Amino acid sequence: MVRDFDITQQRLLVTELPGPKSVALQERRVRSVSRGAGTLANIYMERGAGAILVDVDGNQLIDLGCGIGVTTIGHAHPDVAAAAAAQAGKLTHTLFTVTPYENYVRVAEKLAEITPGDFEKHSILVNSGAEAVENAVKIARKFTGRRAIVSLDHAFHGRTNLTMAMTYRPWPERAGMGPFPGEVYSVPTSYPFRDGLSGAEAAEKTIDYITTHIGASEVAAFFVEPIQGDGGIVIPAPGYFARIAEFCRDNGIVFVADEIQAGIARTGTWYSIEHHDGVIPDLITTAKGIAGGFPLAAVTGRAEIMDAVQPGGIGGTFGGNPVSTAAALEVFDIIEREGLLAEAQRVEASLWARIGDWAEKFDVVGEVRGKGAMFGVELVKPGTREPNPEALTAILKYATTHGVIVLDAGSWDSVLRIMPSVVISDELIGDAATVLEEALALL
């Protein structure tokens, strides 16, 4: 479906980047905002549509980041804005656990429909991805009566105290922030570019670590990102998750798919776990793209697991807010009526056609990998597989000063992360790729 946008879908630079108004805002920011809230590019945005952001100086930038996967359906979709505005004019808050409302129920019903598995499912709605992960931990512990939580090497699950313990790398998220909760373990994963293992081989390595270091009978939940986002767009080898899910099933472990970054149509399916044939999680966490930019997240899963928690054991003041849920319901409708699962598949084909040969063209590119509108370009020291964070820094600087917003990723800060809206045109993909190729050629 072709959508009309109120901003032309093209890159247009009218000042240097950052422009004078952005520079002035940055000076104000330094005087009032904690430096802990770091920024990739000090370019201040005013509005957006589709895959284009317009800054305060009038420059139009191609957005290949989507606020780290949030604006999957495009910036400021008018139907989402209208749905949110209409709801805000009627009811903005009561707290679902005090006096409930229909939107919350409708979102839970839709999540039961679109998440994998034909069993009865229940949901809880919260505010953020990290909050969803924390609640999934609580639910799994209550259901199993166990304490140990397992996550994968290179994982990112959030910035709260518990989710930082589940996050792999120490810098910058965890440095100086401890102590962290106990009974949280990071275990080897499948990383085909670096380990060279088949899915079955990598799974046995993971299982052996759990068996010898933790004990399967101690594990409440095993958390996985079917496609690791911050970890570097790492996609485990075929068969890996099937074996891990079988191991969890055989040992009474709750298998949790963290779909916060990769879910809600980004990879050409509702959830990225669907690319791993036949793997059905017990619980799924959803956030980011679910509400088109409004804060909302969810835990959805088997009813008997979700209902293990006593009434009042999970919830929060703003979870499932009426305005955010109204936005989410519209996002669900947009994905279906505009055929955005197919559009994500189109974006994947366009990216493969445009950047898929970079490993052959540039000696700093070790691998290009991805699904849907979620790609990673792993940068290496030429002639090796040694991570090359300096190359990533240079590319990011060049791209942002030439009107392309792109993301960093990877445990070694050496993966260029490309996550555009699924409504981005092939022409914008081509233009952005040209800018990135210019940066690569300078290395």
N, C-alpha and C positions, 0 to 999 in steps of 0.2 A: 504493500500500500504506500503510495506517495503522499507525504504530508507537506502541507504548506507551512513555512516558517516565517516569523516576522523579522528575522535577522537573516540576511543572505548567508548561505552556507559556503563561505570562502574565507581564507586567511587574508587579513588586510592590516598592514602596519602603517600608522600615520605619525608615530613618534618612535624614538628609540625605546627599547624595553629594558628596565621599567621606565615609564614616562614620568613627566614632572609631577602629576597629581599622585601617582603611586609613590614616588620618592617622598613627597610631603606626608602622605599617610604613613609611610614606614617610619618617618621621624616621630610622628605622634605615637605609633605603636610601641616603639622602643621606650618611650616615657611612661607607658601605661599597661602594657601586656607582659606577662611573665615570659622570659626568654625560653622557658621550658616548653612553651607552645611554639616549637620551631616551625619554619616555613620553607618549602622547597623553592618557591619563587616569590619574591616580594613584589608581585604584580597584583594590584587590587581590582577585583571584578565588580562590575555593576549590574550586568544582566547576562542572560544567555538564552539560546534556543537551539534545539537539536544538538549538534556536536560542536557548536561555536560558543565561546565565551567572549564578552565584550568588557574591556577594562575601563577604568574611570577616565582614561585618556582617549577612549574611542577606538583603540586597537581591537581587532578581531583575531582571536587565537583559536587554533584547533585543539580541542580537548581530548587527549588520549588517556586521561586519568579518571574522569567521571567522579571526582571526589573520592577516589579509591573504590570505584565500583558501585556508587550509589545511583547516579543518574543514567541507569541502563537504558531507559526509554527516551532519553534526551532531556535537556535542560528545560525547566519551566513549561512542561506540557500544559496547554491551556485547559484541558479537561480535568487534570489533577488540581490545578489552581482553582477552578470553578467548584469542584467537589469539596475542597477544603474550605473555601470561602463560604459556601452554602452551609456547611456543618458548623463553622465558627459563628454564623449568625443565629444558630439554633441552640447549640449546647457545646461548651468547650471542656467541661469537666464535671464529673460527679464522683469518680473513683469506682471502677467496676465492682470492686469487692464490698462497696457500701450500697450503692443503688445502680444496678447494671443497665446496659443499653444494647440495642440490637447490633450496632456495627461490630462490636467485639465478637459476638456470636457468629456473624456472617464471615468475618475474617477467619475464625477458627474452622468454620465449615469449608471454606475454600482451601485452606491449608490441608485439611484432611483429604480433599479431592486431588490436589496436585502433587502431594508428596508420594514417593514410591511406597508400594505395599497395599494390599487389598483388605487388610485387617482394620478393625475399629481404631480410630485415632482421636486423641484429644490434644489440645494446645493450651499454652499459657502465653499471654502477650506481655512484653516488657519494653524497655526503652532502647537498648543498644545491644550490639553483638556480644560484648563482654558480659553483660548482664544475662543474656540468654545462655551463654556457656556456663556461668556460675550456677544458674538455676538447673541446668542439665546435670551438673555435678551433684547438686543437692538431691535431685530426683533419683538419680542412679544410686547414690549412697543409701537413700531411704529404701528403695526397692530391693537392693541386694543385701543390705546390712553389712556391706564391706566399705573399706575406706580408701584403698589405693586407686589412683587415677593415672592412666597411661596416655601420653600423647607422643607424637612422632618427632624425630629430629627435624629441624628446619620449620617447625610449626609456629604459627602465630595465632593466639586465641584471645588476645585482649591486653588491656593495660591496668586492670584492677589488680589488687594484690594476689588473688588466687589465679587469675588468668595469666599474669606475668610468670607465675611459677610454672604454668603449662606452656609458656612461650620459650622458644629454643635459645635465641642468641642473647648475650648479656648486654649488648650496646645497640641503641641507646636506651631501650625501654626499661631494663632492669638495673642498670648501673647505680649503685648506692641506694637502692630502694628496699632492700631486704630488712629483716628476715622474711622469707616467704613460707607459706603453709607447707607442712610435711605431707608425706604419702602421695607425692606427685612425681612421676617418673617419665623421663624422655627416653625413647627407645629407637633403634635403627629403623630407617624407612627404606623405600625403594626410590632411588635417584638414578635412573638409567644412564644419564650422561656421565655420572661420576663413579658409580659402582659396577656398571657393566653386567649386572645380574638380571636374570629373568625374574618375572613376578613371583614365581614359586620359590626360587632361591632366596630372594630378598625376604619373602614372608617367613621362611624357615629361620632366617637370621633374626628377624624380629621376635618370633615365637620363642626361640632359644634364649634370647636375652630376658624375656619376661619370665620364662620358666626357671632360669638359673639365678636371676637377680631379684625377682619380686615374688614369684609364686602366683600361678594363675588363679588359685582359689582366694587370693587376697584382693583381686582387682574388681572394683565396682564398675568401671567404665573405661572404654578404649575410645579416645577421641581422634578422629582423622579429618583432614581436609582432603576431599577427593582430588582437588587441584590446589596445591599450596600457593597462596597469593604472595604474601610478604616473603615467604621462603624462596621465591624465585620462579613461580609458575612451574613447579615441579609436579609432573604427572607420573605416578607410579606405573611400572610395567604391567601389561595385561596379566590378569590372574592374581595380582598381589592382594587386592581387597577381597576377592572371593575367598582366598585362603584365610585371611585375617578374620573375615566375618564368620567363617566356619569354626575357627578356633574360639572366637567369642561365644558362639552358640553352644559349642561343646562344653564350655567351662562356665556358663552362667554369667558372662560378662556383657554388660550393656554396650552395644556398638553404636557410637554416636558419630554422625556425619555433620561436621561443622561446615555449613554451606553459606556462611555469612557473606563471603566475597564472591563465590562462584555460582551461587544459586539465583533463582528468579530470572530465568531466561538468558543469562549472560553467555552460556556456553552452547546454546542451541537446543537445550532441553530445559525443563523447569528447574531441575537440579543436576549438578555435575556428576553425582554418583551414578546417574543413569547411563553414563558412558562406560561404566564397568558392569557388564551384562549380568543381570540376575542378582546383584548385590542390593539387599534391602536393609537399611539401617533400622535400629530400634527407635532411635531418637534423631531428629534433625533440628539444627539451629538455623534460623533465618534472620537476616537483618538487611542492612545496606539498601539494595535495590527494591525492597518490598513496598516502599511508600513514596517513591519518586522524590526523595529529599527530605521528607518529614521523618522524625525520629520514631522508629518502631522496630521491634524484633520479636521473635517467637521461639518457643520450643514446642515441637510437634512430635508425637510418637505414639507407640502402642498404648492403648487406653489403660491396660493393667499396670503399666509402668508409670505413666503420668498420674494415675489416680492413687499411687502408693502414698503420696504426701497428704497429710491431714489438712483439712480446711484451715486456711490462714497460714500454712507453712510456706507458701510461695505467693508472690504478688508484690505490688509496689504502688506508690501514689499515682504515678503518671502512666503506668503500663497499660497499653491498649487505649490511649487517649482517643476521644471521639473524633478529633480532627485528623489525627494520624491514620486512624482506621478507615475514615472516609477516603483519604488519599489512597490507601492501599487497595481498597475495593475498586477504585477507578484504575489503578495500575494493573490489577488483574484483568479488568475488562479491556484495557488498551492492548495488553500483550496478546490477547486472543483476537480482538477484532482487527488489529493492524498486522497480524501475522508475524509477531516479533521473534518467535522461535525460528522461523524460516529466515528472518532478517539476520539473526545472529549467525546462522549458517552461511548466509551470503557474505557477511563480514569476514568470517573465517576463510572462505575461499579467496576473497579479495586480498587478505593479508598474506596468505600462502603464495598467491601469484606475485605479489609485490615484494615481499621480504624473505620469502622462503629460501632463496639462494644466497643469503648474506654470508653464511658460513663458507661458501666457496669464493665469494667476492672479496671478503675482508678478513685478514689474518687475525684480527682481534675478536672475531665472532666464533665461539666454539659450537654453539647450537642455537637454532631457532625452534621453538616449540609452542604449542598452544591449542586451544579449543574455542570455537565461537569467537567472541570479542574479548579474549583473554590470552595474551601472548607474552612470552618471555624471550629475550635475546641474551644469552649467556656470554659474557665478555671474558676473554682469557689473555694471558701474555702470549704473544705470537709464538707458535711452535710448541705450545704446552697446553695443559689444562689448568694451569695455575690461575686463580681468580685475578681479575684486573679492575679493581675499584677505581683506579685513577682514570681509566678510559670512561667508565660510567659517569664520573664527575664531569669530565670534559664534555661528554655528549649532552648531559642534562643542561649544562650552562649554555651550550650552543643552541640547543633546541628552544629553551625558554626565551632567549634573547632574539630568536627568529620566529616567534609566534606559534610554537608547538608545546603544549603542556604534556609531559610524559613523566613516568614514575620510576623510582628506584626500587630494587628488591634484592633478595638473596641474602643468605647468611654471611656472605663475604662482601656485601654491597657491590655486586658485580653483575647483576641482571637488570637489563632494561625492561621495564614492565609496560606493556601496551594494553590499555583497557578502555577502548572508546565506547561510546553509546552504540547500540545496535542499529540506530538509525543513521549512522554516519554514511556518507556517500562514498562510492568507489573513488570519486575524484578527490575528495578530501583525504582519503587514505593515501592516494598517490602523492599528493602535495606534501603531506606530513612525512611520508617515507623519503621523499627527495631531500627534505631538510635533514633528516636523520642520516641519510647517506652522505650528505655534505660534511656532517660532523664526523662520521666514521672515516671519511677520506682524509681528514686532517690529523688523524692519530698516527 
